[in-house]
């Protein structure tokens, strides 16, 4: 029995990682994993427990102690992995502005990233994966043959965020992600870089799928 395949999709904020990862997962029948949602879930948990997101030691302790489990669910033809806290998946809560503001601080804690990488690697139990995030091809599954890095011009990414009703300083976010001491955002070795500033999601996901099919044929 062959080992499950992992397709790693990394990239900057608002570069279309989530949308395209879902499209690729659906097209291939793979399981979709949003690693950003896992960090958001911890940020939400810290807010629930009144833990200061800026207190790295307290956040690390919360991550070590919380009771979590992984679940694979199917919705609208897409199978996806959820990180449950005490059997509950805070789907709406992790998308609030308050949670979003806490995420970068929580995600920068080294002990948190160590814990998350172990959990994310456990997702392989559900089969072939399309996993998106900021360190999949460099840190979570660096051994995969299928690595993609999405990017777009800052103006275009800001426009996309604004269209979603989110106003975020993406330049500052990019700097924070790329200068993070642990697992900084960078282009994975051997990754295909796709700048989709002038492309829609169908074109971007189509390019990813074409590249995957070409590599499988070799």
N, C-alpha and C positions, 0 to 999 in steps of 0.2 A: 504494500500500500504506500503510495507516494506521500511525501510530506506536503501539508497544505501550502498553497501559494500565497504570498503576501505582496500586494501592490501598495507601495508607499507613496503618498501624495503630501508633500510638504509645501510650504510657501508663506508669503507675507499675508497680513490681515487684508481681507476683502479681495483676495486674488481669485476667489471662486473655488476654494478647496472643497468645501462642504457640498456645494451644488454638483460639482463635477465628480466627486468621489461617489456620491449617491447614484449618479447617472451611470458611471462605470460599473458599480456594484450590481445595479439592476440589470444592465446589459449582459454581464457575465454570470449572474446568479450567485455572486459572492456575498459575503456578510460585510456590512458597512460598520466601521468603527470610528466614531468621532472622539478623538482623544481630548480635544478641547473641552468637551462636555464633562469629561471626568474631572478635570481641574476645576471646572465651574461647580461641579457637585461638591467638591471639597470646600470651595469658597463659600457656597451656600451653607454648608454644614457649620463652618466656622461662624458665620453670621448668626445662625440659629443658636449656637452655643455661646454667643457673646464673646468670641475669641477675636482679638485684634489681628487683622490680616498682616499688619506690619511687624508683629511679634513672631519672628521665625521659629523660636524655640517652642512657643505655645502651638503654633500651626503644625509643626513637626510632630508634637505629642498627640495632637488631635488626629492626625493622619495615621499614627501608629495604633491608636485606640479604637477608632470608629469601626462599627460592624458593617461590612459591605459584602456584596456578592455580585457576580456577573450573570446577566440573563440575556438570551438571544430572543428577540421578539420580531414578529412579522407584521408589517402595516403597509397597506397599499402596494403590495408586491415587493417591498424592500425588507430584507432581514437586517436587523441592526442589534448591536450589543449595547446594553444599558448597564451602568454601574448603580446598583441599588444600595441605599442606606437604610438599614433595619427593614429590608424588604420593600422599600419605597423608592420610586424614581421621580425626582422633583423636576419633571419636564418643563413646566412653565416657570418655576421659581429660579432656575439657573440662568434664565434669559433676562432677568430684571437688570436695570441700570445699576442697582446697588451691588448685585453679584458681579456684574461685569467690571465694576471699579475695583473689586477685591481680588479678582483673578490674577492679574500680573504679579501681585505681591506674593500670593500663595504659590504660584507656579515657579517663582524664583528660589524657593527654599530647596536646597540640595536633597535633604531627606525625603521631601515630598516627591521630587523627581525620581529618586531611587525607587520609592514605593510604587509610583505610577508606571514606571517602565516594567516592573515585575508583573503588575496587573495587566498591562497592555499585552505583554507577551503571552499571558494566559488565555487571551482571546482566541489563540490558535486552536483551542479545543473545539471551537464552533465550525472549523473548516477553513476554506479559502477566504482571504480577507482583502478588503480595500480599506486601508487605514490612513486617516488624514490627521495632520497636525503640524508641528514645527520641528520635530526631531525624530521622525519615524525612520527616515533613511540613514540618519547619522547615528542614532542612539538606540532606538527600539528594535528595529530589524535591519541593521546595516548590511547583513548578509544577503538580503533579497536582490534578485536580478532586475526587479521592476521598481525603479525609483523615478519619481517625477517631482519637479519643483516649479510651482506656479507663481507668476508675478505679473504685475501690471504697473503702469505709471501711477505715481502717487495721486495725481489729479483724478484719474479714472477710478482708483480705489476709494478715494474720498467721496466721489460722486455716487458710487454704489452704496456706500454706507449711508449717505444722506437719503438716498432713495428708499432705504429700509427704515428711515426715521431715526437713525443713529448718528450722532455727531461726536466723532472721536478724533483725537489728534494722532493720526496714523504715523506721522513722521516720528513723533515721540515714542509711539509703540514699537515701530521698527527698530529704533535705536536701543530701546530697552531690551527687546528680544535678541538682537544681534550681539549686545554687549553683556548679556547675562553670563555670570561666572560658570554656571553649570548648563551643559547642553544648549549652547546658544544657537539661534537660528542661522543656518548656513546651508549652502547648496551641497547636498550629499555627493560623495564621490561616485561618479558614473551615472548621475541623474540626468534625465532629459529635461532641460529648462524650457518652459513654455511661457512666453510673454503674451498674455491674452488681452492686452489693452484694446485691440481692435477686433476682438473675437467674442462671439456669444457662447453660451454654455454648450450648445450642440456642437459647435465647431471645436471647442476645447476638448470636450469629452471624446469627440470623434478622433481627434489627433492622438489622445492617450490610447484609445482602443486600437487604433491603427498600429501604433508603436508596439503594443503588447502582442498583437497578432503577428507582426513581422518578426519579433524576437522569438516567439514560440516556434515559428517555421524554421528558424536557423538550426 
